[in-house]
């Protein structure tokens, strides 16, 4: 395939489940990975990098299962430049209708020093490993990690080796977000012009956002001749994150006049998957985030509101409907029925089954009894966060009472149910949340460290729902819990318990039967 074929088409390579999940604290469960992969597949993502199969048995199983279930997308796994990694990667992705092996090695002087390889030794390793991958799979991608800080002559040399060894996609990673747009475009252009065989492969760009230029660098690379963009939902990724899928896709759509390339993405599904990734990763989307942020289509200034009422194009360069947002807001209240709720969910881009609608409706009615008006963001929180409890959770909140004084510590009494057994504890603390968390730990002793406690109001007003995120860490395992409630302390308790439940699952401690669970709780304490 040549870089001049179908120049109007840019391949979207999503690495939310691999590079995105490497964000500290963003680890997803097996079922969550499968769910996100299904949403990416349905949205029209060309290639899903499903994980790093050699990293763990869980990662291998997730990649394998995603490969088996993929319908439209090509499924890719990542492998370091060694035979063991590549073999393990192939075992996971071979089940896909369209598999890909992605192998990489750090080629810059700083990265060559890590394995202590000479230029010649690394070149030999690249030839050996890419050849091995190509013998297993007819679709191989190769990446020179930290390409933007690799010497020009050596970068050309190793790319030529990879192409001759059988790589069909050459990815040029800006691993540490170091480059700038003009450099990004020029680098891709020069490589295509210089490297023998470059016109027979697709060049890809993989940018990080350390200097806030990931999206700009990716689009510049496309202008330079790249025809694959590697990106993640919400820009999730290590450090400052990766190129945001929603940003490059909508930039190409809105400014097609100057960037005449298209993608196969159904943009109306962007908002829904953005919300879901934010929930399962525990990384909320900043309010002013481009495309999918809460304020991306909000207008408060009087001048802006007047302009919007007269002509929406005055202050909006894209329609909210194009990214999956409802164009209008029809408030719901306690007298609204199930049909109205389903219609609202569809407007907001959510497709729910009858059982899920039944669960949401119960919580909607409960919320409507406590709020004068239920806004779109409240509905989104009901779907996205829920109440922090599931029927199969082993720890559940039964009731709680908190007493706060102006001159002394707060006191919380928390009653919980642990596998059918009710326990209760009363503790004091530095404020109501601290007292509540102490009481939960008294009921269920554990060594988990609280890494994050975050509260955000879903809507305005004193009756607003609060969305609480809690991140726990124990022995290197991280779990995030979330809950939404009009009572911030109740939301905090449910989020903390939700995180404990997920921590148990991720440690693989919840076994079959009561005995296995009792052992797991004892082990965790």
Secondary structure, DSSP 8 states (H G I E B T S, - for coil): --TTTTTTB-EEEE-TTTTGGGSTT----HHHHHHHHHHHHHHT-SEEEEE-TTS-HHHHHHHHHHHHH-SSSEEEEEEESSHHHHHHHHHHHTTSSSEEEEEEEE-SHHHHHHHT--HHHHHHHHHHHHHHHHHH-S-EEEEEETGGGS-HHHHHHHHHHHHHHT-SEEEEEETTS---HHHHHHHHHHHHHHSTTGGGSEEEEEEB-TTS-HHHHHHHHHHHT--EEEEBGGG--STT-B-BHHHHHHHHHHTTTTS--B----GGGHHHHHHHHHHHHT----TT-TTTSTTTT---SHHHHHHHHH-GGGT-SS-GGGGT--SS---B-TT--HHHHHHHHHHTT----HHHHHHHHHHHHHHHHH-S-B-HHHHHHHHHTTTS--TT-SEEEEEEEEE--SSS-EEEEEEEEETTEEEEEEEEESSHHHHHHHHHHHHS----EEEEEEEEESSSSTT--EEEEEEEEETTEEEEEEEEESSHHHHHHHHHHHHHHHHHHHTT---SHHHHHHHHHHHH-
